[in-house]
């Protein structure tokens, strides 16, 4: 896992620097990765979660196609 790094630019405010940092963290999916590794899932549970997400995606896609 890599760390997000943002260098301060000359004359940049702290608020702008924080905004850029948050955007970079979000783009690199660091938060999602941390949440994923915060607890252990057995292989069977991981498979069930993955299948449930796939079903949810398919339902959402079919609703969009229907409209």
C-alpha positions as CSV (number, residue, x, y, z in Angstrom):
1,X,0.0,0.0,0.0
2,X,1.4,3.4,-1.0
3,X,1.0,6.6,0.9
4,X,-0.6,9.6,-0.7
5,X,1.9,12.4,-0.9
6,X,1.1,16.0,-1.6
7,X,3.8,18.7,-1.7
8,X,2.9,22.3,-0.7
9,X,3.1,24.8,-3.6
10,X,4.4,28.3,-3.1
11,X,1.7,30.6,-1.7
12,X,-0.8,27.7,-1.3
13,X,-3.1,27.9,1.7
14,X,-3.5,25.0,4.1
15,X,-7.1,24.5,3.1
16,X,-6.2,24.1,-0.6
17,X,-3.5,21.6,0.4
18,X,-5.9,19.6,2.5
19,X,-8.4,19.6,-0.3
20,X,-5.8,18.3,-2.8
21,X,-4.7,15.6,-0.2
22,X,-8.3,14.4,0.3
23,X,-8.9,14.2,-3.4
24,X,-5.7,12.2,-3.9
25,X,-6.6,9.8,-1.1
26,X,-10.0,9.3,-2.6
27,X,-8.6,8.7,-6.1
28,X,-6.2,6.1,-4.9
29,X,-8.9,4.2,-2.9
30,X,-6.8,4.2,0.2
31,X,-9.8,4.4,2.5
32,X,-11.5,1.5,0.8
33,X,-8.3,-0.6,1.1
34,X,-8.0,0.2,4.9
35,X,-11.6,-0.8,5.5
36,X,-11.1,-4.0,3.5
37,X,-8.2,-5.0,5.7
38,X,-9.6,-3.9,9.0
39,X,-11.1,-7.3,9.8
40,X,-10.7,-10.9,8.6
41,X,-13.3,-12.6,6.4
42,X,-13.3,-16.3,5.9
43,X,-13.0,-17.3,2.2
44,X,-16.6,-18.5,2.2
45,X,-17.9,-15.2,3.7
46,X,-15.8,-13.2,1.3
47,X,-17.4,-15.1,-1.6
48,X,-20.9,-14.5,-0.3
49,X,-20.2,-10.7,0.1
50,X,-18.8,-10.6,-3.4
51,X,-21.9,-12.4,-4.8
52,X,-24.2,-10.1,-2.9
53,X,-22.4,-7.0,-4.4
54,X,-22.7,-8.5,-7.9
55,X,-26.5,-9.1,-7.4
56,X,-26.9,-5.5,-6.2
57,X,-25.0,-4.2,-9.2
58,X,-27.0,-6.3,-11.6
59,X,-30.3,-5.1,-10.0
60,X,-29.2,-1.5,-10.3
61,X,-28.1,-2.0,-13.9
62,X,-31.4,-3.7,-14.9
63,X,-33.4,-0.8,-13.3
64,X,-31.4,1.7,-15.3
65,X,-31.8,-0.3,-18.5
66,X,-35.6,-0.5,-17.8
67,X,-36.0,3.2,-17.6
